[in-house]
Amino acid sequence: MQLSSANHAFISGGASGIGLGIADALAKRGVRVTIADINAEALAEALTTRGNALRGVLLDVRNRDQWAMAKAKAEEVFGPVDLLVNNAGIAPDGLELADSQPESFERIIGINMMGVYNGVVTFGADIRALGHGHILNVASMAGLSSERATSGAYSASKYAVISLSETLRVEMAPHGVSVSVMCPGLVMTNLPENTARIGGNLRPGGKMPGGLDPAVAGEMAVRGIERGNFYILTAFDRDEPIRRRFEEQLAAFAIGPDADLV
Ligand SMILES: NC(=O)c1ccc[n+]([C@@H]2O[C@H](COP(=O)([O-])OP(=O)(O)OC[C@H]3O[C@@H](n4cnc5c(N)ncnc54)[C@H](O)[C@@H]3O)[C@@H](O)[C@H]2O)c1
């Protein structure tokens, strides 16, 4: 998407981390941005240090009524949203699937997957009607392969975001709307703290073990949109598990049917 022609970006989970990095990278290019977040304090803090090109609105991405209200509030000031960034998310809960707590599994799916669906169903038809625009969904490397124990709910939610993005790309392309899916590697954000804040479980010692500066991740996301990339990555040395996964799938095709079954 040519960002010089973008009018208004709406970013869920935009008060912190990667979402805020994307907001800054867009504002730098002259795009008006609404950051939407469940954390009022973080919203206020983000807005105090930024000018009028950025506005904030409270939103729990699980709640479709709140999405409708947030959209109305945002568009009243900055006009039609033509760039939607579904970024809000919480961290893995550190539980093996056999030991998982249904409420924790549902919380992760509710925010990371249903939150993205809710964004698409709130804004998608209007963006499509504009005949131009972009939708960026933030998934994870964990959506490209899930060999890691104790990330089952998180990986499932992120696979779903990638799948939804693939379909959305096909559906939106005839209307001049592009779609991309960001699959970050480690980014040094407040993800564990923000997950705990809304009642989410965490892996023991759940701190980010380092990673990329979120401002750099935000800039990478925006450059990916400008370049028209569907997959936007931030870590480029994590291809082995993905290769293994595809090779195993292709090998399954190569087996072919047993002669007595066809
Ligand atoms: N940090 C990483 O290493 C990493 C890696 C891969 C993917 N991601 C993904 O990137 C996205 C952004 O995460 P981040 O690392 O910047 O974390 P972050 O915690 O800094 O930012 C996430 C924001 O989402 C908000 N949020 C959480 N639940 C919400 C809800 N129900 N409604 C509205 N807002 C909500 C939080 O308040 C926070 O401001 C997430 O989807 C995460 O899964 C992060």
The ligand as an SDF file (V2000), in Angstrom:
LIG
                    3D

 44 48  0  0  0  0  0  0  0  0999 V2000
    6.9690   -9.5060   21.8480 N   0  0  0  0  0  0  0  0  0  0  0  0
    7.2060  -10.5920   21.1460 C   0  0  0  0  0  0  0  0  0  0  0  0
    8.2810  -11.2130   21.2460 O   0  0  0  0  0  0  0  0  0  0  0  0
    6.1730  -11.1040   20.1790 C   0  0  0  0  0  0  0  0  0  0  0  0
    6.5370  -12.1480   19.3300 C   0  0  0  0  0  0  0  0  0  0  0  0
    5.6050  -12.6310   18.4280 C   0  0  0  0  0  0  0  0  0  0  0  0
    4.3440  -12.0760   18.3660 C   0  0  0  0  0  0  0  0  0  0  0  0
    4.0060  -11.0590   19.2060 N   0  0  0  0  0  0  0  0  0  0  0  0
    2.6470  -10.5140   19.1030 C   0  0  0  0  0  0  0  0  0  0  0  0
    2.7120   -9.1160   18.9260 O   0  0  0  0  0  0  0  0  0  0  0  0
    1.4980   -8.5140   19.3740 C   0  0  0  0  0  0  0  0  0  0  0  0
    1.8420   -7.3070   20.2410 C   0  0  0  0  0  0  0  0  0  0  0  0
    2.4860   -7.7760   21.4080 O   0  0  0  0  0  0  0  0  0  0  0  0
    3.6700   -6.9750   22.1280 P   0  0  0  0  0  0  0  0  0  0  0  0
    4.7850   -7.8970   22.2550 O   0  0  0  0  0  0  0  0  0  0  0  0
    3.8530   -5.6620   21.5140 O   0  0  0  0  0  0  0  0  0  0  0  0
    3.0650   -6.8620   23.6080 O   0  0  0  0  0  0  0  0  0  0  0  0
    2.5710   -5.6070   24.4700 P   0  0  0  0  0  0  0  0  0  0  0  0
    1.9710   -6.2120   25.6910 O   0  0  0  0  0  0  0  0  0  0  0  0
    3.6510   -4.6270   24.6260 O   0  0  0  0  0  0  0  0  0  0  0  0
    1.4250   -4.9960   23.5620 O   0  0  0  0  0  0  0  0  0  0  0  0
    0.1650   -5.6220   23.4460 C   0  0  0  0  0  0  0  0  0  0  0  0
   -0.9210   -4.6010   23.7390 C   0  0  0  0  0  0  0  0  0  0  0  0
   -2.1880   -5.2650   23.6000 O   0  0  0  0  0  0  0  0  0  0  0  0
   -3.0180   -4.8110   24.6450 C   0  0  0  0  0  0  0  0  0  0  0  0
   -4.0790   -5.7990   24.8930 N   0  0  0  0  0  0  0  0  0  0  0  0
   -3.9850   -7.0160   25.4960 C   0  0  0  0  0  0  0  0  0  0  0  0
   -5.2120   -7.5710   25.5740 N   0  0  0  0  0  0  0  0  0  0  0  0
   -6.0740   -6.7030   25.0030 C   0  0  0  0  0  0  0  0  0  0  0  0
   -7.4690   -6.7240   24.7750 C   0  0  0  0  0  0  0  0  0  0  0  0
   -8.2360   -7.7550   25.1970 N   0  0  0  0  0  0  0  0  0  0  0  0
   -8.0410   -5.6910   24.1400 N   0  0  0  0  0  0  0  0  0  0  0  0
   -7.2740   -4.6260   23.7370 C   0  0  0  0  0  0  0  0  0  0  0  0
   -5.9600   -4.5210   23.9450 N   0  0  0  0  0  0  0  0  0  0  0  0
   -5.3670   -5.5760   24.5670 C   0  0  0  0  0  0  0  0  0  0  0  0
   -2.0960   -4.6480   25.8410 C   0  0  0  0  0  0  0  0  0  0  0  0
   -2.6630   -3.7950   26.8230 O   0  0  0  0  0  0  0  0  0  0  0  0
   -0.8670   -4.0600   25.1700 C   0  0  0  0  0  0  0  0  0  0  0  0
   -0.9150   -2.6470   25.1590 O   0  0  0  0  0  0  0  0  0  0  0  0
    0.7350   -9.6110   20.0970 C   0  0  0  0  0  0  0  0  0  0  0  0
   -0.2880  -10.1120   19.2570 O   0  0  0  0  0  0  0  0  0  0  0  0
    1.7920  -10.6850   20.3450 C   0  0  0  0  0  0  0  0  0  0  0  0
    1.2400  -11.9770   20.4140 O   0  0  0  0  0  0  0  0  0  0  0  0
    4.8870  -10.5610   20.1060 C   0  0  0  0  0  0  0  0  0  0  0  0
  1  2  1  0
  2  3  2  0
  2  4  1  0
  4  5  1  0
  4 44  2  0
  5  6  2  0
  6  7  1  0
  7  8  2  0
  8  9  1  0
  8 44  1  0
  9 10  1  0
  9 42  1  0
 10 11  1  0
 11 12  1  0
 11 40  1  0
 12 13  1  0
 13 14  1  0
 14 15  2  0
 14 16  1  0
 14 17  1  0
 17 18  1  0
 18 19  2  0
 18 20  1  0
 18 21  1  0
 21 22  1  0
 22 23  1  0
 23 24  1  0
 23 38  1  0
 24 25  1  0
 25 26  1  0
 25 36  1  0
 26 27  1  0
 26 35  1  0
 27 28  2  0
 28 29  1  0
 29 30  1  0
 29 35  2  0
 30 31  1  0
 30 32  2  0
 32 33  1  0
 33 34  2  0
 34 35  1  0
 36 37  1  0
 36 38  1  0
 38 39  1  0
 40 41  1  0
 40 42  1  0
 42 43  1  0
M  CHG  2   8   1  16  -1
M  END
$$$$
